[in-house]
Amino acid sequence: MLRPTIPAALCVLALAFASSAHADENLLGYVRGAETIPKGGSELYLKATQRADKGEGRYRANDYEIEYEYGVSDRFNISGALQAMSLDTSGLVINGYLPGDRNFGLRASGVEVSGKYNVLRPAADGLGLTLRGALDYQWIDPHSGRDKDTVSAEFDLLAQKYFLDAQLVWVGNLGLEATWADRAPIAGLPAGFEWPTDPEVELELKAGTGVSYRFAPKWYVGAEALYETEFETEVGQERWSVFAGPSLHYGSRGWWATLTYLPQIRGGGERYDSQRDAGLHLIEKTRHEARLKVGFNF
């Protein structure tokens, strides 16, 4: 398998002016808005996400992404992204998912291309609606850190509405992601440990919503929630989870930044044998996520 390398260092997105957020600033860390950047405009996004705590042992994964977006027209944008990750896990074995301890620093992990088309504009039309599509290829499993080829196609509907003269902003997302995945064999697995190497097909449904309120010039405070559920080839519904938490956003004329803490509130589906918390999904998800996004307009 080809293993490209990406230079280290990344983080992600952001926001606003004194009166209202401008084109495609990310007021929230996870739920996307419907704004697009204008024709000929460019934006660079840096994103860092930490996923931590599976209930036992030690688990900490750091995901990084650098994305460049370009305005082909006022309504149509295209972008490309490079992804990397690091992983530190020990003291936890999950049959079929985590074969054992794994520890490595920053490694290139994937690439993504995407496009979005704005149908309705939040300010001019009262409600913003944007269609987004993305194609993603990863060669490292984000959960175990093992070799795994994954191709995903994602389709999203993004909505956005302003209230109180844009002092309060609501955003909502609906998404569908189809994934083909193929794991590489691993030598020396524990006796009886399952590690399927036949290709799998998965379908994920996603919904998210959030609000952000400007409480001072250039500053927004917000809250967002995400629901995700996944269906796998032979299992049916494999997992579901709900994450919700606060966001803080700062926006200046040329750059912005958003910080989000998103703990898992509820989850279900498959559980590992020794899992004590029955109210969460902790095989593919974690108890806690935190994300920093920084954006630069030029």
Secondary structure as GFF3:
##gff-version 3
##sequence-region A 1 298
A	DSSP	beta_strand	42	52	.	.	.	ID=ss1
A	DSSP	beta_strand	58	71	.	.	.	ID=ss2
A	DSSP	beta_strand	76	90	.	.	.	ID=ss3
A	DSSP	beta_strand	102	120	.	.	.	ID=ss4
A	DSSP	alpha_helix	122	125	.	.	.	ID=ss5
A	DSSP	beta_strand	128	140	.	.	.	ID=ss6
A	DSSP	beta_strand	147	163	.	.	.	ID=ss7
A	DSSP	beta_strand	168	183	.	.	.	ID=ss8
A	DSSP	beta_strand	200	216	.	.	.	ID=ss9
A	DSSP	beta_strand	219	232	.	.	.	ID=ss10
A	DSSP	beta_strand	236	251	.	.	.	ID=ss11
A	DSSP	beta_strand	255	269	.	.	.	ID=ss12
A	DSSP	beta_strand	288	297	.	.	.	ID=ss13
###
